[in-house]
Amino acid sequence: MTESAKPTPTDKPDIFETRESAVRSYCRSWPATFARSQGAKQWDEDGNEYLDFFSGAGALNYGHNNPVVMGPLIEYLQSGAVLHSMDMKTPAKREFLQTFQDLILKPRGLDYSVMFPGPTGTNTVEAALKLARKVTGRQHMLSFTNAFHGMTLGSLSVTGNSMKREGAGIPLTNSSKIPYDDYFDGEVPDFLWLEKVLEDSGSGVDKPAAVIVETVQGEGGLRAARAEWLRALSDLCKKHDILLIVDDVQAGCGRTGSFFSFEEAGIEPDIVCLSKSISGSGLPLALTLFRPELDVWEPGEHNGTFRGNNPAFVTATAAIKTFWADNEFQNQLADTIAELHQRLDTIVEKAEGASIRGRGLLAGVCFEDLEVAEKVAAYAFENGLLLETSGADDEVIKIMPPLTIDSRDLQAGLDIIEAGVAKFAPAAAKAALA
């Protein structure tokens, strides 16, 4: 081969395109190769900087490579301590359990047994569904319109998104969908149908083992349930001896302003699903929490190879001790949430057909024009901001910065969003001048 015939770097086939499955998705919206990250920012191989309002889909609540968790992790990895332990005892696991009990459960008056299923969100949902069926002896589950609970078969059976459900390839049975808060725009009383069929022995509807709910529907358009609606749901479940499962995989670990997203409503679910940011670092870890009297498992009845992720125990412990030992971080978080929502108020006031969705730092803007959100997200990427869409029609821009983001970075990202909204919702400029 002559010198002139040698392939240039641009001629080299992209291994991501030639070898990786077509199922990949985020890299299609954000076609950069990310090489470095810190806090609320990432940098690609060419050194281009991006603000991150995605936070690993909620797995990086404390930002990228936070030194609070990275220091203890590096020390642990270099110490020769156990990395993989199934469900055996280790000092790292002991310290995590003690810290979680002392700093998270006890201050909130919660008494939950802690189960380590497989290390992802769908694993904890599967464990919750399986346990609810075992405890009650019933098969049926109720979930909500636009819900998303994971990609394995049990989790898909209680998921509302039709595209995700079709990927199962088989009928998804033993579950029914009921209307989420405000599904009928306030025109139909909440739980009217459910209350009626549960009390009517001739309804033909089997009493469910459990109801599973997200307090904020992260993938379902950032719909946020009102506190009074959640309390009514909890009361209804108690009245009819139905277990209440709260899927806090995305909305938990501080994302809505308190450690658990259901704290504002003052309810105590029977079962709680946690994953994503429970490790504090992006390392995989999941918990299934349940009232001690529900702990009817036989030893080994539900297991998995990667339940004992000791590095994740280390980073989770460090994150909890740093951010949740007192109210200081939660108070700072309240200020960040107020700053975000004040700015969102300004943005939607100028945009025709726009409205704010979500709660806390799991928030977004919904557009009546179904094309706007995706255009704003694409514009954001072009201008150095990672911004996801949400909803059945991708009609919502989803804003999930790290909980630790500073005001300067938050406002810089919101500047890009505001410019994108002005560009792709021309009515916004007219409304602003009116």
Disulfide bonds with the S-S distance in Angstrom:
none
